[in-house]
Amino acid sequence: MRELCWKMWKLGRRDAGMVTSEYAMGIIAAVGFAAVLYAVVTSGQVSAELQAIVKRALSARM
């Protein structure tokens, strides 16, 4: 009986997910990554390259 109680107690103590602080840190990291990505994509050089790619794709003959 004691062994069964011990196993049940251990099952109930299992960490199955993240806590609120881990979710908050994940969100902060994702927002930081998005901000850096936005800054890179909207920079002059990258914007010009993306526009050139789109122009080449639209002017391609099929």
C-alpha atoms as one frame of an Amber mdcrd trajectory, in Angstrom:
protein
   0.000   0.000   0.000   2.775   2.378   0.909   4.491   1.750  -2.436   1.267
   2.486  -4.321   0.836   5.764  -2.431   4.431   6.709  -3.214   3.918   6.051
  -6.958   0.708   8.067  -6.997   2.404  10.955  -5.199   5.284  10.925  -7.715
   2.841  10.959 -10.653   1.063  13.981  -9.224   4.334  15.885  -8.817   5.426
  15.501 -12.449   6.179  18.761 -14.307   4.215  18.536 -17.519   4.306  22.143
 -18.718   5.784  25.584 -18.374   5.027  27.996 -15.605   3.895  31.564 -16.176
   7.400  33.011 -15.928   8.637  30.628 -18.622   5.773  31.675 -20.902   6.642
  35.328 -20.250  10.313  34.775 -21.110   9.313  32.927 -24.282   7.047  35.784
 -25.341   9.752  38.365 -24.623  12.258  36.372 -26.694   9.775  36.038 -29.573
   8.995  39.771 -29.541  12.702  40.606 -29.486  13.352  38.295 -32.429  10.425
  39.809 -34.342  11.745  43.330 -33.716  15.203  42.429 -34.998  13.735  40.680
 -38.034  11.515  43.697 -38.782  14.491  46.046 -38.537  16.514  43.890 -40.925
  13.706  43.469 -43.459  12.826  47.168 -43.506  16.444  48.308 -43.905  17.345
  49.944 -47.201  19.567  47.211 -48.636  17.250  44.324 -47.810  14.202  46.232
 -49.004  15.880  46.955 -52.339  16.860  43.305 -52.746  13.325  42.126 -51.969
  11.876  44.586 -54.467  14.335  43.372 -57.118  13.306  39.768 -56.489   9.625
  40.647 -56.815  10.256  42.633 -60.030  12.195  39.720 -61.545   9.437  37.294
 -60.572   6.715  39.490 -62.064   8.605  40.106 -65.304   9.467  36.433 -65.893
   8.090  34.937 -69.079   6.112  31.748 -68.895
